[in-house]
Amino acid sequence: MNITDLLIRERILCCADIGSKKRLFERLGELLAGNSGILSANDIFDALINREKLGSTGLGKGVAIPHGRIASLERPLCAIIKLSEPIDFDATDNQPVDLVFALLVPEESTEEHLQVLSTIAEVFSNPAVCTALRQCDTESCIYEQLYQWETQRIPA
């Protein structure tokens, strides 16, 4: 599973000035809904918040992977935001978050959901990738870093 197959450049936001977890989820809702006319930013926000109520999706080391299920989706959707300043996210290590990768999956796609989450976790567990992403100052740079990681990794 390649992240860049799911991630379009319009769903990447670099150096975003977002001051809270709630505002971050609102912005993710806007990014993921886009101009589709199919998805509502509010429905996405609700899905992300409802999942977050089960436990923080902050992985630690400044990374979070908020995710949720949406019944009207036909395939997974992703968005990534690099924050200009880290925010509190109730992460497992109590560190603020500055790299956020959001994932939405169709309601019934359990196996695919787990595969995508596993790949995302693999990306963000690599300190070199996280450092490279934090040095980016454009959306294109973020996309290119993810693409480079994918082309250089050895498939499991």
C-alpha positions as CSV (number, residue, x, y, z in Angstrom):
1,M,0.0,0.0,0.0
2,N,1.5,3.3,-1.1
3,I,0.5,6.4,0.8
4,T,1.0,8.6,-2.2
5,D,-1.6,6.6,-4.1
6,L,-4.1,7.8,-1.5
7,L,-2.8,11.3,-0.9
8,I,-3.4,14.1,-3.4
9,R,-1.5,17.3,-3.2
10,E,-4.6,19.3,-2.4
11,R,-4.9,17.5,0.9
12,I,-1.4,18.5,2.1
13,L,-1.0,21.6,4.2
14,C,2.5,22.8,5.2
15,C,3.4,25.2,8.0
16,A,-0.2,25.6,9.1
17,D,-1.0,28.0,11.9
18,I,-3.4,25.9,14.0
19,G,-3.6,26.4,17.7
20,S,-5.7,23.5,19.0
21,K,-6.7,19.9,18.5
22,K,-10.3,20.9,17.8
23,R,-9.3,23.5,15.2
24,L,-6.9,20.9,13.6
25,F,-9.8,18.4,13.3
26,E,-12.0,21.1,11.7
27,R,-9.2,21.9,9.2
28,L,-8.8,18.2,8.5
29,G,-12.5,18.0,7.8
30,E,-12.3,20.8,5.3
31,L,-9.2,19.3,3.6
32,L,-10.7,15.8,3.3
33,A,-14.1,17.0,2.2
34,G,-12.6,19.2,-0.4
35,N,-14.9,20.0,-3.3
36,S,-16.3,16.5,-3.5
37,G,-19.9,17.3,-2.7
38,I,-20.1,13.8,-1.3
39,L,-18.4,14.3,2.1
40,S,-19.3,16.9,4.7
41,A,-16.5,18.6,6.7
42,N,-18.8,18.3,9.7
43,D,-19.3,14.5,9.2
44,I,-15.5,14.1,8.9
45,F,-14.9,16.2,12.0
46,D,-17.4,14.1,13.9
47,A,-15.8,10.8,12.8
48,L,-12.3,12.0,13.9
49,I,-13.6,13.3,17.2
50,N,-15.5,10.2,17.9
51,R,-12.5,8.0,17.3
52,E,-10.3,10.3,19.4
53,K,-12.7,9.8,22.3
54,L,-11.7,6.2,22.4
55,G,-8.1,7.2,23.0
56,S,-5.6,9.6,21.6
57,T,-4.3,9.0,18.1
58,G,-1.1,10.8,19.1
59,L,1.7,8.2,18.6
60,G,4.4,10.2,20.2
61,K,7.6,12.0,19.0
62,G,5.4,14.8,17.6
63,V,3.3,12.6,15.3
64,A,-0.5,11.9,15.3
65,I,-2.6,9.7,13.0
66,P,-6.2,10.7,13.5
67,H,-8.5,8.4,11.6
68,G,-12.2,7.4,11.2
69,R,-14.7,5.5,9.2
70,I,-17.3,7.1,6.9
71,A,-20.1,5.1,5.4
72,S,-20.3,7.0,2.2
73,L,-16.7,6.5,1.2
74,E,-15.7,4.1,-1.5
75,R,-12.0,4.1,-0.9
76,P,-9.6,5.5,1.7
77,L,-8.7,9.2,1.8
78,C,-5.7,10.8,3.4
79,A,-4.5,14.3,4.4
80,I,-1.3,15.5,6.0
81,I,-0.7,18.7,7.9
82,K,2.7,20.0,9.1
83,L,2.0,22.5,11.8
84,S,4.1,25.7,12.2
85,E,4.0,25.2,16.0
86,P,3.3,21.9,17.8
87,I,0.0,21.6,19.7
88,D,-1.1,19.5,22.7
89,F,-2.6,16.3,21.5
90,D,-2.7,14.0,24.6
91,A,0.0,11.9,22.9
92,T,1.3,8.7,24.6
93,D,4.6,10.5,25.4
94,N,2.9,13.8,26.4
95,Q,4.8,15.6,23.7
96,P,3.1,18.1,21.5
97,V,2.3,17.2,17.9
98,D,3.5,18.9,14.7
99,L,3.1,16.2,12.1
100,V,-0.5,15.0,11.5
101,F,-1.6,12.3,9.0
102,A,-5.3,11.8,8.8
103,L,-7.0,8.8,7.4
104,L,-10.6,8.1,6.5
105,V,-11.8,4.7,5.4
106,P,-15.1,3.2,4.2
107,E,-17.2,1.9,7.1
108,E,-16.7,-1.8,6.3
109,S,-13.0,-1.9,5.2
110,T,-11.4,-3.3,8.3
111,E,-8.4,-5.1,6.7
112,E,-7.6,-2.2,4.3
113,H,-7.9,0.2,7.3
114,L,-5.3,-1.7,9.2
115,Q,-3.0,-2.0,6.2
116,V,-3.0,1.7,5.6
117,L,-2.6,2.5,9.3
118,S,0.4,0.1,9.4
119,T,2.0,1.8,6.5
120,I,1.5,5.3,7.9
121,A,2.9,4.1,11.3
122,E,5.9,2.7,9.4
123,V,6.5,6.0,7.7
124,F,6.3,8.1,10.9
125,S,8.4,5.7,13.0
126,N,11.4,6.5,10.7
127,P,13.2,9.4,12.4
128,A,14.9,10.4,9.1
129,V,11.5,10.8,7.3
130,C,10.1,12.8,10.2
131,T,13.2,15.1,10.2
132,A,12.9,15.5,6.4
133,L,9.2,16.3,6.7
134,R,9.8,18.8,9.5
135,Q,12.3,20.6,7.3
136,C,9.8,21.0,4.4
137,D,8.3,24.5,3.8
138,T,6.0,23.6,0.9
139,E,3.3,21.0,0.2
140,S,5.3,19.7,-2.7
141,C,8.3,19.0,-0.5
142,I,6.1,16.9,1.9
143,Y,4.7,14.9,-1.0
144,E,8.2,14.4,-2.5
145,Q,9.6,13.2,0.9
146,L,6.8,10.6,1.2
147,Y,7.3,9.5,-2.4
148,Q,11.0,9.1,-1.9
149,W,10.4,7.0,1.2
150,E,8.1,4.7,-0.7
151,T,10.5,4.2,-3.6
152,Q,13.4,3.4,-1.3
153,R,11.7,1.1,1.2
154,I,11.9,-2.6,1.0
155,P,8.3,-4.0,0.9
156,A,7.5,-6.3,3.8
